[in-house]
Structures are given as C-alpha cells and as structure tokens.
Amino acid sequence: MDWTPDQIFRSYFTELEHHDIPHVVLHSYQEFPEVIHSDVDYAVHDGDLNRAYKILQAVAANGGYKVVQTLQYDIAAFYTVLVNPNHPGRFIKMDRSSHYTRNGCSFIDVEILLEGRRKYKGFFVPAPSSEFIYTLAKAFAKSKDINRFIPYLKELWQAEPERSEQLFAEVFGADQGRLQTWFNRPAVEWLQLSAPMHARNRFGPAQRLRELHRRLHRFLQPTGLRVTVLGPDGVGKSAVISRLQTLLDPCFRRQEIIHFSPFLLRKRNSAVVSEPHARPARSTVASWGKVIYYFLDHWLGYLLQQRLAIAKSTCLYFDRDFNDLLIDPTRYRIRNSAPLVRILSHLLPPVELTFVLDAQPETVHKRKRELSIAELERQQGLLRNMAEASGNWIVISAEPGPEEVARAIWSNIVEHLAKREDIRYKPNRR
C-alpha cells in the first residue's frame, strides 16, 4: 500500500471509532482531510492515549508509512510524525492529547472537549461551546494575537451561549463577568484574562510530579538527532545538507548546522578558507595542544549546547567533525597527531549517524580545484576504510546531484528514526 495523507487520516479516525475510542479533532478541521496544512490536533480520553497510539502504528503500516517520531511535549500530549519512505513530501503530523494542559496549568478537562461532539465528514469535532473554550484558552496559553480569534469565538459563543458562559466561568472564574460584555470590549482588554486563567488552573502536586517525569524522560531519550556529513572539499556537503534540512523539516522541531566545531573556547573565523593547505603545519607539541583544544571544545559543545538541543527535538548537522583532524590534518595545520586523534575520538559522545560522500577524485577536482587528485584519492580511501570499521557510518555516492544525494541520506535517517521509535514504543510495552 502507498496511501496519501488524507487516506491515513480517514483510516485512522475510522479505526478509533471501530475500537470504541471517542475522539474530537480540535481545530482547523474545516478543510480536513482533503487539505492537511497543519498538525492534526485531536483529543481522546486519558486512558485511551496508548491505545490510540497502537492504532496509529497499525494504520501507518497498512498505508506504507513509518512512524518516525513521538514527542511528549506536555503531561497529556504527544506529537507523532508519520512519513511515507517512498515519497518525502508525504507525511502527516498527529497531535494527540487528553486534557488541555500547558505552561504548568491544566485548563480544560477532556470530558469537556468530548461532550456533545459532532460528526463532521466522517470524523468528530467538538461542540461549539467546547471549541469556544478550547480556542480561547489556547490563544492565551500560547500568547497568540487574540484579535484575530474574536470573530470566530463570537460565532461559537452564539451557537451555544449558555454552555459557553458556564465553561468560561469554570476556566476564567465567575468574577470575570459575562461573555456578552467581553464581546463589546476592545481586543486589547481581553489580554487581562490571561493572568487569572493561569492563576486558577495551576498544576497540583501529582501533575507537577508527572511533569518532572516527562522532562526527565525527554532528556534521557531525546527526540533530536546528531548527524555528520564527511567528505573532501568539492564533494557537495553544504548543498546536500541544505536540501536535507528541507526533507527532514517535518521530523524535528528545529534544525541547526555546526561547521566542524562548536567553537565555544574562541570566536569562529567566519572567513572562507580558499586554500586550506597553503599554511605550514605547527610543531608536533603545538599540534597535540591544538587537538586537545578541539577535543575539549567538542565536549563542551555537547554538554552545554547539543545535549539540551536534542532533548528539545533538534536535528544537528555536522559539516565535518572531530574525525576531520584525521582525514585532513593539513587543513588544521597539525602533524604527527593521528594516534592522539584516534584515541580522543573514541572518548567523545558518539554521533548517531555519519555519512561519507564518495565520488571519483576527478569529478570532485572539477568542482573545486583546491586539493590535488592524489590528495582527494588519499582522503576518499581513508574515509572508506573508516566507514568499513564503523557500524554507524554509511557511504553515499555523491556522483548524482545534491537532490538525489540528500534523498539517499534522508531514506537512511528515516529508517533510523523508525527503528528508534519502534524500540522506544513497542506496542507490547503500552
């Protein structure tokens, strides 16, 4: 099977009903499933969150998709990405939750969201009053421009005024007055509702404990990724990484590129190195000192920047890394340092995937003539040998254009993410 995202959508919500799992698609549903231009936010009972995930896994498999990422971004909210491995542009982002919680507050109980739900194009959406209170609370919780929501909020309120008033009083407090009055006031005055909304809905001790557990889990099992792309000058690393970022955008919250080193110990020189082999090498003692400096810089970068970044679902791309000291020592003006580099490289936190871009030296030399064909042959041969000796190094032909090369790397990363997801969220563990 090779489904489109709308087929995944239809099948999934049909299966939820078939398994007696009540649901509501919370917002932006008017164009679903024909046009899915955003995350699909939906709510189920707290006890159904795990069951719903199992069904999502099954639907993904039936439709030829892979579940590549699940991110728990709140105590009762999970963001899951499904990707079609045969079509990079085919993906769907499913955001399941129960109670609406955010900013250390529990604003809306899931029973409120499910009560009075309505059938809409084969799936369910909230009652107008439920959608009203959800939309209003979410606008304040995410600090959105309330002015652009007021017309739609008024429409929802008018559809179910009595229950909307009741829910407004529960979330914001009875002392905030009636909605009729608020809709006659300018949008700027609505902002004063945010403080009492947060104050009266703070987490209790049990919820704070769940939040602590969630944060610890995110840190110990980060949803981000560290990827290295290696290869000599002229092989096309920068162009490939740029295209890879576009392909992988649905899978991560953020993406960043690191050029060789984090450079925490000194300011990076932003000038382009046009002749990397032109300057003379340092002495052996100075070379070893430089290697140790780079080693410490990589470790500090990991501890102070990268570890937290991958916990926040960031994909980090290394355009060269510490191993480049071994591959191209002349670029870094070091000598007699290979044994030290090999030892220290094993003491660094491992990068999850390393891709070696491989091409004929003559082809690379035509693109960029900074290195001789003999030097290119030496570097490519060393890279192939290093890849053979490592389980997470993958050689990718760089002979095709950047689009095809990026697509090949994307396929490997998608497969890696799917395997990682399967290990972390096996159905029999839920």
Buried (B, 14 or more C-beta within 10 A) or exposed (E): EEBBBBBBBBBBBEBBBEEEBBBBBBBBBEEBBEEBEEBBBBBBBBEBBBBBBBBBBBBBEBBBBBBBBBBBBBBBBBBBBBBBBEEBEBBBBBBBBBBBBBBBBBBBBBEBBBBBBEEBBEBBBBBBBBBBBBBBBBBBBEEEEBEEBBEEBBEBBEBBBEBBBBBBBBBBBEEBEEBEEBBEEEEEEBEEBBEBBBEEBEBEEEBEEBBEEBEEEBEEEBBBBBBBBBBBBBBBBEBBBEBBBBBBEBBBBEBBBBBBBBBBEEEEEEEEEEEBBEEEBBEEEEBBBBBEEBBEBBBBBBEEBBBBBBBBBBBBBBBBBBBBBBBBBBBBBBBEBEEBBEEBBEEBEEBBBBBBBBBBBEBBBEEEEBBEEEBBBBBBEBBBEBBEEEEEBBBBEBBBEBEBBBBBBBBBBBEBBBEBBEEEBEEEEE
